[in-house]
Amino acid sequence: MKQARHLTVSGKVQGVGFRYFAQMTAADHGVSGWVKNLDNGTVAVHAEGSPAELDAFMADLKKGNHFAKVHHIEEERVPPESLTSFRIKY
């Protein structure tokens, strides 16, 4: 069953390729949704997939890419929007 989670990622996550990393990681795990930089320096992520896909996606997001440093991920379970791809919002 498809689930959805809204994530707020804090740390050194802007200006370091984190959105592109999230997009590639989502593709690796079969997760759909979107990612967007927020004005307060955090990154918002809406992710949809199976519980196992979402758990694996979040585990990789916590590691970040070589340039990012993730301090915290706030998670909220939300209704799925039936998205079919993962995109970067500007």
Long-range contacts (C-beta under 8 A, 24 or more apart in sequence): 1-50, 1-51, 2-48, 2-49, 2-50, 2-80, 2-82, 3-48, 3-49, 3-50, 3-51, 3-54, 3-77, 3-80, 4-33, 4-46, 4-47, 4-48, 4-77, 4-78, 4-79, 4-80, 4-81, 5-46, 5-47, 5-54, 5-58, 5-75, 5-76, 5-77, 5-78, 6-44, 6-45, 6-46, 6-75, 6-76, 6-77, 6-78, 7-44, 7-45, 7-46, 7-47, 7-58, 7-61, 7-73, 7-74, 7-75, 7-76, 8-38, 8-42, 8-43, 8-44, 8-45, 8-73, 8-74, 9-42, 9-43, 9-44, 9-45, 9-61, 9-70, 9-72, 9-73, 10-41, 10-42, 10-70, 10-71, 10-72, 10-73, 10-74, 11-64, 11-68, 11-69, 11-70, 11-71, 11-72, 12-67, 12-68, 12-69, 13-41, 13-42, 13-43, 13-64, 13-68, 13-69, 13-70, 14-41, 14-43, 16-65, 16-67, 16-68, 17-65, 17-67, 17-68, 18-43, 18-64, 18-65, 18-67, 18-68, 19-43, 19-88, 20-88, 21-64, 21-65, 21-68, 22-61, 22-86, 23-86, 23-87, 23-88, 25-57, 25-60, 25-61, 26-57, 26-86, 27-86, 28-60, 29-53, 29-54, 29-56, 29-57, 29-60, 31-57, 31-86, 32-83, 32-84, 32-85, 32-86, 33-83, 33-86, 34-83, 34-86, 34-87, 34-88, 34-89, 35-86, 35-87, 35-88, 35-89, 36-88, 36-89, 36-90, 46-78, 46-81, 46-83, 47-86, 48-80, 48-81, 48-82, 48-83
